[in-house]
Amino acid sequence: MMSKFKLAMVQMAVGMSKKDNLATALRFIKEASSQGAQIVTLPECFNCPYGTQYFADYAETVPGPSTEALSSAAKENNVFLVGGSIPEKDGNKLYNTCTIFNHKGDMVAKHRKVHLFDIDVPGKIRFQESEVLAPGNEITSVETPFCMVGIGICYDIRFAELAQMMSRKGCKLLLYPGAFNMTTGPAHWELLQRGRALDNQVYVATASPARDQNATYVAWGHSMVVNPWGEVMAQADEKESVVYADIDLDKLREVRTMVPLTNQRRSDLYQVTSPPS
């Protein structure tokens, strides 16, 4: 496997037209490839506006038009493509789903968002994905020509145990297409990424939609890449852009050598006990 590779996180504007959204995504994939990116990641809900009122109307089966377009883009641009997410229709259920393609255009994995975004911050934001979506139930890790990569979607990043499980499966890079908002974004977006990276001594990267102040859900933006030392390597502002980072797995090994964690885990002490009655 290659120890160094270039990662691209696409922060694109998402509007009401699925056709236009797909065209924008394909343009950015081509641009990222032309800049030498070998893994390209799109944002959460890249083909439709983010909102429970939109999911059913924009939902597709997998495979379907959007994922077939991604498959072709991965092959044509010779990239490993993490396809953000789309609303997926499967029978009578809807999922928030990320499809992953190798450089030949083969779909090699599919991640359904495990932890649904159900929050209620009084006076600021209430959002309940579970009113429309069903949760996934699988940890998603995929072999790439560079390393094992773990995939989560947005709210999944808040769950440290999920990142730890992906890390223990051998993942050295965790990718989270996401769409934090103007309340949770400034408070937690960077903090969570740096925490997941530092806890597991892995690279962590996020791809957000660009901010649209006229949307019913306003995304924070600030797509980002964090290294295993917990440092922010690269980040966007709120506008359309592509965040690039050179991933160096030798750096990851160096961090793990300097501050060893694996052989210090004391699972014998981490037993949950009930308090005396």
C-alpha positions in Angstrom: 0.0 0.0 0.0 1.1 3.6 -0.6 2.0 5.5 2.5 1.2 8.9 1.1 -1.8 10.1 -0.9 -3.8 13.2 -1.5 -7.3 13.6 -0.1 -10.0 16.0 -1.4 -13.1 17.1 0.6 -15.6 18.8 -1.6 -17.7 21.6 -0.1 -20.3 22.3 -2.8 -23.4 24.4 -2.9 -26.6 22.3 -2.9 -29.8 23.6 -4.4 -33.3 22.4 -5.3 -32.4 20.9 -8.7 -31.1 17.3 -8.4 -29.8 17.6 -12.0 -27.8 20.7 -11.2 -26.5 19.3 -7.9 -25.2 16.2 -9.7 -23.5 18.4 -12.3 -21.8 20.4 -9.6 -20.6 17.2 -7.9 -19.2 15.8 -11.1 -17.5 19.1 -11.9 -15.8 19.1 -8.5 -14.8 15.5 -8.7 -13.1 16.2 -12.0 -11.4 19.3 -10.6 -10.1 17.4 -7.5 -8.7 14.6 -9.8 -7.0 17.2 -11.9 -5.2 18.5 -8.8 -3.9 15.0 -8.0 -6.5 13.9 -5.4 -6.7 10.1 -5.1 -9.6 9.9 -2.6 -12.5 12.4 -3.1 -15.4 12.9 -0.7 -18.7 14.7 -1.3 -20.9 16.2 1.4 -23.9 14.8 3.1 -27.1 15.1 1.0 -25.1 16.4 -2.0 -27.9 15.7 -4.5 -30.8 17.4 -2.6 -31.5 20.0 0.1 -31.0 18.7 3.6 -34.4 18.5 5.4 -36.9 15.9 6.4 -39.5 17.5 4.1 -37.2 16.8 1.0 -36.0 13.2 1.6 -39.0 11.3 0.3 -39.2 13.4 -2.9 -35.5 13.1 -3.7 -35.0 9.5 -2.6 -33.6 6.9 -5.0 -32.8 3.2 -5.0 -29.2 2.1 -4.9 -28.1 1.7 -7.6 -30.0 4.6 -9.2 -29.4 7.7 -11.3 -27.2 9.5 -8.7 -25.0 6.5 -7.7 -24.6 5.5 -11.4 -23.3 9.0 -12.1 -20.9 8.6 -9.2 -19.7 5.3 -10.5 -18.9 6.7 -13.9 -17.2 9.7 -12.3 -14.9 7.5 -10.2 -13.9 5.5 -13.2 -13.5 8.4 -15.6 -11.4 10.4 -13.1 -9.5 7.4 -11.7 -10.3 8.2 -8.1 -11.6 6.4 -5.0 -14.9 8.2 -4.4 -16.8 8.5 -1.2 -20.2 9.7 -2.5 -21.3 12.0 0.4 -24.9 10.8 1.0 -28.2 10.7 -0.7 -31.7 9.8 0.6 -32.0 6.1 -0.3 -35.3 4.3 -0.8 -35.3 0.6 0.0 -38.8 -1.0 0.1 -40.9 1.2 2.4 -38.0 2.7 4.3 -35.7 5.7 3.7 -32.1 5.9 4.7 -29.4 8.5 4.7 -26.8 6.6 2.7 -23.2 7.0 1.5 -22.0 4.9 -1.4 -18.3 4.3 -2.0 -16.7 3.5 -5.3 -13.2 2.4 -6.3 -11.2 3.8 -9.3 -12.8 1.2 -11.6 -16.3 2.5 -10.7 -17.3 -0.5 -8.7 -19.4 0.2 -5.6 -17.3 -1.4 -2.8 -19.3 -0.3 0.2 -22.5 1.4 1.4 -22.9 3.1 4.7 -26.4 3.9 6.1 -26.3 6.6 8.8 -26.4 4.8 12.1 -27.1 7.6 14.5 -30.0 9.8 13.3 -29.9 13.5 13.8 -32.6 14.1 16.5 -31.9 17.2 18.5 -33.9 20.0 20.2 -32.0 23.1 21.3 -34.7 25.4 22.7 -34.9 28.7 20.9 -32.4 27.6 18.2 -33.0 24.4 16.3 -35.2 21.3 16.4 -34.5 18.6 13.8 -35.8 15.0 13.9 -34.4 12.7 11.1 -36.2 9.8 12.7 -39.5 11.2 11.7 -38.7 10.2 8.1 -35.5 8.1 8.1 -34.6 4.6 9.4 -31.2 4.1 10.9 -28.5 1.8 9.5 -27.0 -0.9 11.7 -23.5 -1.6 10.4 -20.0 -0.3 10.9 -18.5 0.5 7.5 -14.9 0.1 6.8 -13.4 -0.3 3.3 -10.1 -1.3 1.9 -8.5 1.2 -0.4 -5.1 1.2 -2.2 -3.8 3.4 0.6 -5.2 2.1 3.9 -8.4 1.0 5.5 -10.9 3.8 5.6 -13.9 4.1 8.0 -17.1 5.9 6.9 -19.6 7.7 9.1 -22.2 10.4 8.3 -22.6 13.6 10.3 -24.2 12.7 13.7 -22.2 9.5 13.7 -19.1 11.5 14.6 -20.5 12.3 18.0 -20.2 8.6 19.0 -16.7 8.0 20.1 -17.2 4.2 20.4 -18.1 4.0 16.6 -14.8 5.7 15.7 -12.9 3.5 18.1 -14.5 0.4 16.6 -13.5 1.5 13.1 -9.9 2.2 14.3 -9.7 -1.2 15.9 -10.7 -2.7 12.6 -7.6 -1.1 11.2 -8.9 2.1 9.8 -6.3 4.9 9.6 -8.6 7.5 8.0 -12.1 8.3 9.1 -14.3 10.2 6.6 -17.6 11.9 7.7 -19.7 13.6 5.1 -21.7 16.0 7.3 -23.9 19.0 7.6 -23.6 20.7 11.0 -25.7 23.8 11.4 -25.2 27.3 12.7 -25.8 26.2 16.3 -23.8 23.0 16.5 -21.2 23.9 13.9 -19.3 26.7 15.7 -19.6 24.8 19.0 -18.7 21.3 18.1 -17.6 20.7 14.5 -13.9 21.2 14.9 -13.9 19.9 18.5 -15.4 16.5 17.6 -13.0 16.0 14.7 -10.0 16.7 16.7 -11.3 14.5 19.5 -11.9 11.5 17.3 -8.5 12.0 15.6 -6.6 12.3 18.9 -8.5 9.5 20.7 -7.7 7.0 18.0 -4.5 8.5 16.5 -6.0 8.5 13.0 -6.7 11.1 10.3 -10.3 12.5 10.4 -11.9 14.5 7.6 -15.3 16.0 7.0 -17.1 17.3 3.9 -20.0 19.8 4.4 -22.3 21.5 1.9 -21.4 25.2 1.4 -23.5 27.6 3.4 -26.7 28.9 1.9 -28.4 31.5 4.1 -31.6 31.2 2.1 -31.9 27.4 2.7 -34.4 26.0 5.2 -31.4 24.3 6.9 -28.3 26.5 6.9 -25.0 24.4 6.9 -22.0 25.6 8.9 -19.5 24.6 6.1 -15.9 24.5 7.3 -15.0 21.2 5.7 -11.8 20.0 7.4 -8.9 17.5 7.7 -7.3 16.7 11.1 -4.1 14.7 11.6 -3.5 12.0 14.2 -1.8 14.6 16.5 -5.1 16.4 16.7 -4.0 19.3 14.5 -6.2 20.9 11.8 -4.3 20.4 8.6 -6.7 22.2 6.3 -10.1 23.7 6.4 -12.6 25.7 4.3 -14.6 28.7 5.2 -18.4 28.7 4.5 -18.2 29.1 0.7 -17.8 26.6 -2.1 -14.3 25.1 -2.3 -12.3 21.9 -2.2 -10.1 21.1 0.8 -7.0 19.2 0.0 -4.6 17.4 2.4 -1.6 15.2 1.9 -2.1 12.1 4.1 1.1 10.6 5.4 0.7 7.2 7.1 4.3 7.4 8.2 3.3 10.4 10.3 0.5 8.3 11.8 3.0 5.6 12.8 5.3 8.2 14.3 2.5 9.5 16.5 1.6 6.0 17.6 5.2 5.3 18.5 5.7 8.6 20.4 2.5 8.3 22.4 1.5 4.6 22.5 -2.1 3.8 23.3 -2.8 0.3 22.0 -0.7 -1.6 24.5 -1.9 0.5 27.4 -5.6 -0.2 27.1 -6.8 -1.8 30.4 -10.0 -3.4 29.4 -9.8 -5.4 32.6 -10.5 -2.1 34.5 -13.2 -0.9 32.1 -16.0 -3.1 33.5 -19.3 -1.5 34.1 -20.5 -2.4 37.6 -23.8 -1.7 39.3 -23.8 0.4 42.4 -24.6 -1.5 45.6 -28.3 -1.6 46.3 
